[in-house]
Amino acid sequence: MTAVHFITHPEVVIDPAVPVPEWPLSAVGARRMRLAAGRPWLAGVRSMFVSAERKAADAAGLLAETLGISPVVIEGLGENDRSATGYLPKAEFEAVADEFFARPEDSVRGWERAVDAQRRIVGAVERALSLAPSAGDVAIVSHGGVGALLLCHLEAMPISRSADQPGGGGGHAYAFDRVSRRLLSGWRRIED
């Protein structure tokens, strides 16, 4: 059985003056990724695919150093397009994200619709898996919202924020079987 590990970037440096896709990992986030890189559940990874956004690329780079592989950027693995609002303070962001998941057919405050983002993400994951060598596990390093939308698809459930990663800082992972697409594990912290 070959596993696909979906991994979200951990904590970032939040800077309202910098476009969200350009935010880097924070020192805490980088430390957590280094811890994750040595975990046994990643030992079988032979290929890695990553969002083009800096925070995910930073996270993938730290894993790639330890695993000795080069991440491949897949544009479709990016977070839902939120450029209409840009940076939002945490409470406001959480409220809009709640609406994004609750009204998947609607563009909430100009954000990409959840149904469109999910379709894009599923296509990007399928593309990544078609490019991955047949031997070895696969890692996909992306974002929490991406992981939630993919998880809803894998579980054949309606889009819901209940599928989102726990906690508030990112740095979680789940795994599914490459062939059957059945879930092998639910969300867990990357250090576990």
C-alpha atoms as a printed R data frame, in Angstrom:
    type eleno elety resid chain resno       x      y       z
1   ATOM     1    CA   MET     A     1   0.000  0.000   0.000
2   ATOM     2    CA   THR     A     2   1.285  3.433  -0.924
3   ATOM     3    CA   ALA     A     3   0.272  6.341   1.288
4   ATOM     4    CA   VAL     A     4  -0.322  9.932   0.284
5   ATOM     5    CA   HIS     A     5   0.436 12.304   3.147
6   ATOM     6    CA   PHE     A     6  -1.394 15.621   2.943
7   ATOM     7    CA   ILE     A     7   0.573 18.116   5.058
8   ATOM     8    CA   THR     A     8  -0.355 21.697   5.910
9   ATOM     9    CA   HIS     A     9   2.239 24.372   6.497
10  ATOM    10    CA   PRO     A    10   2.593 25.343  10.177
11  ATOM    11    CA   GLU     A    11   2.705 28.844  11.705
12  ATOM    12    CA   VAL     A    12   3.591 31.797   9.479
13  ATOM    13    CA   VAL     A    13   4.753 35.391   9.872
14  ATOM    14    CA   ILE     A    14   1.512 37.356   9.501
15  ATOM    15    CA   ASP     A    15   2.201 40.751   7.962
16  ATOM    16    CA   PRO     A    16  -0.789 42.779   6.711
17  ATOM    17    CA   ALA     A    17   1.587 44.761   4.453
18  ATOM    18    CA   VAL     A    18   2.656 41.603   2.570
19  ATOM    19    CA   PRO     A    19   0.322 39.698   0.223
20  ATOM    20    CA   VAL     A    20  -0.896 36.528   1.989
21  ATOM    21    CA   PRO     A    21   0.637 34.116  -0.598
22  ATOM    22    CA   GLU     A    22   4.075 35.615   0.169
23  ATOM    23    CA   TRP     A    23   4.022 35.066   3.939
24  ATOM    24    CA   PRO     A    24   6.982 32.947   5.131
25  ATOM    25    CA   LEU     A    25   7.035 30.347   7.886
26  ATOM    26    CA   SER     A    26   7.685 31.736  11.344
27  ATOM    27    CA   ALA     A    27  10.536 30.450  13.515
28  ATOM    28    CA   VAL     A    28   7.998 28.259  15.349
29  ATOM    29    CA   GLY     A    29   6.656 26.911  12.053
30  ATOM    30    CA   ALA     A    30  10.161 26.137  10.766
31  ATOM    31    CA   ARG     A    31  11.026 24.343  14.016
32  ATOM    32    CA   ARG     A    32   7.874 22.231  13.769
33  ATOM    33    CA   MET     A    33   8.652 21.270  10.153
34  ATOM    34    CA   ARG     A    34  12.161 20.206  11.116
35  ATOM    35    CA   LEU     A    35  10.689 18.012  13.865
36  ATOM    36    CA   ALA     A    36   8.204 16.526  11.399
37  ATOM    37    CA   ALA     A    37  10.932 15.710   8.885
38  ATOM    38    CA   GLY     A    38  12.371 13.073  11.205
39  ATOM    39    CA   ARG     A    39   9.090 11.324  11.985
40  ATOM    40    CA   PRO     A    40   8.760  7.660  10.938
41  ATOM    41    CA   TRP     A    41   5.519  8.255   9.028
42  ATOM    42    CA   LEU     A    42   7.490 10.287   6.452
43  ATOM    43    CA   ALA     A    43  10.310  7.774   5.988
44  ATOM    44    CA   GLY     A    44   8.701  6.175   2.918
45  ATOM    45    CA   VAL     A    45   8.124  9.439   1.011
46  ATOM    46    CA   ARG     A    46   9.831  9.373  -2.395
47  ATOM    47    CA   SER     A    47   8.058 12.285  -4.103
48  ATOM    48    CA   MET     A    48   6.674 15.616  -2.956
49  ATOM    49    CA   PHE     A    49   4.293 18.132  -4.489
50  ATOM    50    CA   VAL     A    50   3.698 21.621  -3.159
51  ATOM    51    CA   SER     A    51   1.620 24.764  -3.528
52  ATOM    52    CA   ALA     A    52   3.417 27.734  -5.104
53  ATOM    53    CA   GLU     A    53   2.669 29.910  -2.050
54  ATOM    54    CA   ARG     A    54   5.761 30.757  -0.026
55  ATOM    55    CA   LYS     A    55   4.625 29.317   3.316
56  ATOM    56    CA   ALA     A    56   3.992 25.908   1.737
57  ATOM    57    CA   ALA     A    57   7.200 26.091  -0.309
58  ATOM    58    CA   ASP     A    58   9.179 26.938   2.851
59  ATOM    59    CA   ALA     A    59   7.628 23.946   4.643
60  ATOM    60    CA   ALA     A    60   8.264 21.582   1.742
61  ATOM    61    CA   GLY     A    61  11.857 22.784   1.460
62  ATOM    62    CA   LEU     A    62  12.545 21.851   5.070
63  ATOM    63    CA   LEU     A    63  11.095 18.372   4.554
64  ATOM    64    CA   ALA     A    64  12.917 17.939   1.257
65  ATOM    65    CA   GLU     A    65  16.303 18.654   2.873
66  ATOM    66    CA   THR     A    66  15.862 15.710   5.230
67  ATOM    67    CA   LEU     A    67  14.201 13.377   2.720
68  ATOM    68    CA   GLY     A    68  16.641 14.140  -0.100
69  ATOM    69    CA   ILE     A    69  13.973 14.868  -2.707
70  ATOM    70    CA   SER     A    70  12.991 17.907  -4.751
71  ATOM    71    CA   PRO     A    71   9.444 19.239  -4.373
72  ATOM    72    CA   VAL     A    72   7.434 19.792  -7.556
73  ATOM    73    CA   VAL     A    73   5.211 22.889  -7.617
74  ATOM    74    CA   ILE     A    74   1.604 22.333  -8.689
75  ATOM    75    CA   GLU     A    75  -0.224 25.663  -9.011
76  ATOM    76    CA   GLY     A    76  -3.639 24.130  -8.322
77  ATOM    77    CA   LEU     A    77  -2.577 23.213  -4.770
78  ATOM    78    CA   GLY     A    78  -2.812 26.864  -3.696
79  ATOM    79    CA   GLU     A    79  -5.249 28.063  -1.044
80  ATOM    80    CA   ASN     A    80  -8.658 29.348  -2.119
81  ATOM    81    CA   ASP     A    81  -8.325 32.717  -3.830
82  ATOM    82    CA   ARG     A    82  -8.972 35.330  -1.164
83  ATOM    83    CA   SER     A    83  -7.365 38.242  -2.996
84  ATOM    84    CA   ALA     A    84 -10.676 40.145  -3.013
85  ATOM    85    CA   THR     A    85 -10.239 40.814   0.695
86  ATOM    86    CA   GLY     A    86  -6.512 40.261   1.213
87  ATOM    87    CA   TYR     A    87  -5.440 40.174   4.840
88  ATOM    88    CA   LEU     A    88  -8.265 40.048   7.373
89  ATOM    89    CA   PRO     A    89  -7.855 40.244  11.169
90  ATOM    90    CA   LYS     A    90  -8.218 36.789  12.748
91  ATOM    91    CA   ALA     A    91 -11.800 37.084  14.034
92  ATOM    92    CA   GLU     A    92 -13.036 38.511  10.731
93  ATOM    93    CA   PHE     A    93 -11.086 35.904   8.737
94  ATOM    94    CA   GLU     A    94 -12.605 33.059  10.779
95  ATOM    95    CA   ALA     A    95 -16.128 34.432  10.241
96  ATOM    96    CA   VAL     A    96 -15.610 34.706   6.473
97  ATOM    97    CA   ALA     A    97 -14.008 31.231   6.355
98  ATOM    98    CA   ASP     A    98 -17.062 29.866   8.181
99  ATOM    99    CA   GLU     A    99 -19.261 31.385   5.454
100 ATOM   100    CA   PHE     A   100 -16.959 30.058   2.703
101 ATOM   101    CA   PHE     A   101 -17.546 26.492   3.919
102 ATOM   102    CA   ALA     A   102 -21.234 26.999   4.819
103 ATOM   103    CA   ARG     A   103 -22.133 28.496   1.410
104 ATOM   104    CA   PRO     A   104 -19.929 26.551  -1.034
105 ATOM   105    CA   GLU     A   105 -21.920 27.605  -4.113
106 ATOM   106    CA   ASP     A   106 -21.501 31.326  -3.324
107 ATOM   107    CA   SER     A   107 -18.586 33.703  -3.617
108 ATOM   108    CA   VAL     A   108 -18.308 35.076  -0.102
109 ATOM   109    CA   ARG     A   109 -16.927 38.645  -0.174
110 ATOM   110    CA   GLY     A   110 -15.403 37.960  -3.577
111 ATOM   111    CA   TRP     A   111 -13.490 34.820  -2.524
112 ATOM   112    CA   GLU     A   112 -13.230 31.871  -4.879
113 ATOM   113    CA   ARG     A   113 -16.277 29.653  -4.419
114 ATOM   114    CA   ALA     A   114 -15.613 26.533  -2.329
115 ATOM   115    CA   VAL     A   115 -17.049 24.260  -5.035
116 ATOM   116    CA   ASP     A   116 -14.646 25.742  -7.599
117 ATOM   117    CA   ALA     A   117 -11.688 25.534  -5.231
118 ATOM   118    CA   GLN     A   118 -12.508 21.904  -4.439
119 ATOM   119    CA   ARG     A   119 -12.697 20.979  -8.137
120 ATOM   120    CA   ARG     A   120  -9.332 22.690  -8.764
121 ATOM   121    CA   ILE     A   121  -7.716 21.008  -5.754
122 ATOM   122    CA   VAL     A   122  -8.949 17.515  -6.631
123 ATOM   123    CA   GLY     A   123  -7.628 17.996 -10.163
124 ATOM   124    CA   ALA     A   124  -4.266 19.194  -8.837
125 ATOM   125    CA   VAL     A   125  -3.952 16.204  -6.509
126 ATOM   126    CA   GLU     A   126  -4.840 13.809  -9.332
127 ATOM   127    CA   ARG     A   127  -2.204 15.501 -11.503
128 ATOM   128    CA   ALA     A   128   0.397 15.191  -8.742
129 ATOM   129    CA   LEU     A   129  -0.362 11.504  -8.267
130 ATOM   130    CA   SER     A   130  -0.122 10.884 -12.018
131 ATOM   131    CA   LEU     A   131   3.370 12.443 -11.973
132 ATOM   132    CA   ALA     A   132   4.596 10.605  -8.862
133 ATOM   133    CA   PRO     A   133   6.733  7.493  -9.325
134 ATOM   134    CA   SER     A   134   4.788  4.304  -8.628
135 ATOM   135    CA   ALA     A   135   7.129  3.292  -5.794
136 ATOM   136    CA   GLY     A   136   7.165  5.086  -2.453
137 ATOM   137    CA   ASP     A   137   4.829  7.283  -0.498
138 ATOM   138    CA   VAL     A   138   3.833 10.735  -1.706
139 ATOM   139    CA   ALA     A   139   3.762 14.003   0.257
140 ATOM   140    CA   ILE     A   140   1.562 16.943  -0.696
141 ATOM   141    CA   VAL     A   141   2.407 20.147   1.173
142 ATOM   142    CA   SER     A   142  -0.306 22.749   1.009
143 ATOM   143    CA   HIS     A   143  -2.813 24.638   3.167
144 ATOM   144    CA   GLY     A   144  -5.540 23.959   5.711
145 ATOM   145    CA   GLY     A   145  -8.472 24.984   3.534
146 ATOM   146    CA   VAL     A   146  -7.104 22.893   0.678
147 ATOM   147    CA   GLY     A   147  -6.830 19.896   2.982
148 ATOM   148    CA   ALA     A   148 -10.377 20.357   4.271
149 ATOM   149    CA   LEU     A   149 -11.852 20.541   0.764
150 ATOM   150    CA   LEU     A   150  -9.843 17.494  -0.344
151 ATOM   151    CA   LEU     A   151 -10.885 15.579   2.772
152 ATOM   152    CA   CYS     A   152 -14.569 16.294   2.048
153 ATOM   153    CA   HIS     A   153 -14.045 14.886  -1.458
154 ATOM   154    CA   LEU     A   154 -12.199 11.795  -0.222
155 ATOM   155    CA   GLU     A   155 -14.927 11.102   2.341
156 ATOM   156    CA   ALA     A   156 -17.699 11.805  -0.221
157 ATOM   157    CA   MET     A   157 -19.265 14.306   2.173
158 ATOM   158    CA   PRO     A   158 -20.680 17.780   1.534
159 ATOM   159    CA   ILE     A   159 -18.237 20.651   1.864
160 ATOM   160    CA   SER     A   160 -18.034 21.506   5.553
161 ATOM   161    CA   ARG     A   161 -15.646 23.251   7.872
162 ATOM   162    CA   SER     A   162 -15.970 20.253  10.174
163 ATOM   163    CA   ALA     A   163 -13.314 18.673   7.915
164 ATOM   164    CA   ASP     A   164 -10.846 21.494   8.637
165 ATOM   165    CA   GLN     A   165  -7.616 20.847  10.536
166 ATOM   166    CA   PRO     A   166  -7.812 21.267  14.305
167 ATOM   167    CA   GLY     A   167  -6.241 24.169  16.175
168 ATOM   168    CA   GLY     A   168  -5.403 27.551  14.821
169 ATOM   169    CA   GLY     A   169  -1.847 27.502  13.527
170 ATOM   170    CA   GLY     A   170  -1.617 24.857  10.846
171 ATOM   171    CA   GLY     A   171   0.968 22.111  10.812
172 ATOM   172    CA   HIS     A   172  -1.293 19.066  10.557
173 ATOM   173    CA   ALA     A   173  -1.439 16.032   8.294
174 ATOM   174    CA   TYR     A   174  -3.635 13.127   7.274
175 ATOM   175    CA   ALA     A   175  -3.000 10.181   4.967
176 ATOM   176    CA   PHE     A   176  -4.961  8.311   2.335
177 ATOM   177    CA   ASP     A   177  -4.272  5.279   0.179
178 ATOM   178    CA   ARG     A   178  -2.958  6.199  -3.249
179 ATOM   179    CA   VAL     A   179  -4.934  3.526  -5.092
180 ATOM   180    CA   SER     A   180  -8.281  3.361  -3.290
181 ATOM   181    CA   ARG     A   181  -8.248  6.999  -2.052
182 ATOM   182    CA   ARG     A   182  -9.513  5.667   1.295
183 ATOM   183    CA   LEU     A   183  -8.493  7.599   4.377
184 ATOM   184    CA   LEU     A   184  -5.701  5.935   6.379
185 ATOM   185    CA   SER     A   185  -5.572  8.487   9.190
186 ATOM   186    CA   GLY     A   186  -7.376 11.635  10.221
187 ATOM   187    CA   TRP     A   187  -5.794 14.977  11.048
188 ATOM   188    CA   ARG     A   188  -2.812 14.814  13.432
189 ATOM   189    CA   ARG     A   189  -0.080 17.279  14.369
190 ATOM   190    CA   ILE     A   190   2.954 16.996  12.094
191 ATOM   191    CA   GLU     A   191   5.215 16.304  15.084
192 ATOM   192    CA   ASP     A   192   3.239 13.166  16.012
